Amino acid sequence: MKLRNFTLSLCLMLVAFAAQAQTRTATLLTPADGQTMVASKTIFTWDTLAVEVDSFKLQLSKTLDFADTLLTANLLGDQNTYTMVNALDFDSTYYWRVITFDSLSFYIETSAVFSFTVQGVPPGRPTNVSPASASLDIAQNPTLTWTTLADADQYHVQISNYTNFSDTAFYAIVNAPSTSINVNVKLLPYHVYFWRVAGANANGLGEWSNFWNFTTLVTSLNGPQANFSMNAYPNPAANAMLLNFEGTGSEGRVSLYDLQGKEVAVVYSGIVEAGNNTLEINRNGLPSGMYMLRVVQNGQAQTLKVVFE
């Protein structure tokens, strides 16, 4: 009877140990099995165990049988994450597993084996071709071109009003091998824009090119292009120039605009006499550079580039 009870107790203990051992097997989380596009400095995570263990051993290999173990990281039992210190090889498949131990190494449980593929390298950095930086008189729907990248599947193209590209006046994705795009939105006239391009493939978006800028063509901002005559002299000027234009005997406005399209000075506003008119355009502390001198009258505008040296 005693022997039978001892045998039963021993069986119950073995069952309990076996059940407890099952809870000590780690459940792998990330990278998921078969996952692609994994970062070269990936983070491994596994499930926290229901029953505490004393330590973990994370193993990494390029072979399913772990014959060439590339990494063996010994971790404490309360850890369930590990970040790679050294970058893994691009376009390579790896296998990983987690082994759990107790202090006496009585329980040694090995998890399932997961595989993953490290992402490849994104494309390099393209170079802008045209419009050249600081170009003037560019069409309001220009064609942008850039250099070819052998490893690019796509190109991302952006036009902005600002050098930090905090806004987007135009954004498009062009499929390789094409390296140009016609901007299908009408940009503002006589406005400075900044543009850049980046290559992309299955491994992500590459580095943006250096940004270039261009200034769009001068056109009327307030209706049809006017046909009255106007000229300014001397142009360029040091501090002042004379504007001569033909008045239409209607309400008019004469203004200076900077290259950002901002009105920086109002020279005259009121009724413009019919016939020949002459106005003095003073610099009044404006920085050196090019400006747009615009005369608006009778719903039409005429614009002239002027320069203060």
WOMOGI-V26668 format. One record per backbone hydrogen bond with DSSP energy under -0.5 kcal/mol. CO is the residue of the C=O (numbers start at 1). NH is the residue of the N-H. If there is no record, write none. Layout:
# WOMOGI-V26668
co->{CO	CO}
nh->{NH	NH}
This chain:
# WOMOGI-V26668
co->{1	2	3	4	5	6	7	8	9	10	11	12	13	14	15	16	17	18	19	20	21	22	23	23	26	27	30	32	35	38	39	40	42	42	44	45	45	54	55	56	57	58	59	60	60	61	63	66	68	71	72	73	73	75	76	80	82	89	92	94	95	96	97	98	99	100	101	101	102	106	107	109	112	114	115	115	116	117	118	123	124	124	127	130	132	135	138	139	140	142	142	144	145	145	149	153	154	155	155	156	157	158	159	159	160	162	170	172	174	175	179	181	181	185	188	191	193	194	195	196	197	198	199	200	200	201	204	204	207	212	213	213	214	215	217	217	224	229	231	233	237	239	241	242	242	243	244	245	245	247	250	251	252	253	254	254	255	256	256	257	258	259	262	262	265	265	268	270	271	272	275	277	279	279	280	281	283	289	291	291	292	292	293	294	294	295	296	297	300	301	302	304	306	307	307	307	308}
nh->{5	6	7	8	9	10	11	12	13	14	15	16	17	18	19	20	21	22	23	24	24	25	50	51	28	47	45	35	117	119	42	88	44	84	82	29	30	77	101	75	99	73	97	70	71	95	66	69	62	60	74	58	75	56	79	46	44	92	118	116	61	114	59	111	57	109	54	55	105	108	102	100	114	96	34	35	94	38	91	207	126	199	147	145	135	215	217	142	187	144	183	181	129	130	152	176	200	157	174	198	172	196	169	170	194	165	159	157	155	178	146	144	183	187	191	216	214	160	212	158	209	156	206	153	154	204	123	201	126	195	134	135	193	138	190	219	301	246	244	242	309	283	281	233	244	279	231	247	277	275	272	298	270	296	267	268	294	264	265	292	261	192	258	264	256	267	254	252	273	249	247	245	243	281	282	241	286	308	293	306	257	294	304	255	296	302	253	300	297	226	295	293	291	236	237	309	289}
